[in-house]
Amino acid sequence: MLAADGEPKALVTNSASRLTKMRSVEWLGQTVASLAWIVSVFTYGIKENGDWLQLLAASAWFIANVAAVWSTDSNSQD
């Protein structure tokens, strides 16, 4: 079935649910916090092993936030 703009209805619904998730306070807050953490690692420099661990943790957090949006997209197809 097609939506009014000619896109498949499932695609329109999935995009809407993805946007809804991205506009949530929880998702925005966590994404901004993880990006700020990544920027701070580069601002202060990577001098020791702990700095690499900080960068790894912040990057994993950011990737998890992005994955949460994509999983919302795939779950609505079921």
C-alpha positions, 0 to 999 in steps of 0.5 A: 500500500502506498502513502499519499506521497507515493512512498510505501506505507511501511517506510513512511511509518518507520521514518515517522517512528524514527523521527519520534525517537530522535526527538525524545528528550532521552535520546537527545540528551544521551546523544549530546552527552556522548558526543560531548564526551567524545569531543572532550577526549580530543580537547584534552588529548589522548596521552594514556591508555585510559584516554583511549578507554574513555574514547571507546566508552563514549563512542560505544555509547553514541553507537548504541544511541544510533542503533536504538533509532535503527532498531525502532525502525526495524521493530515497526516492520513486524 
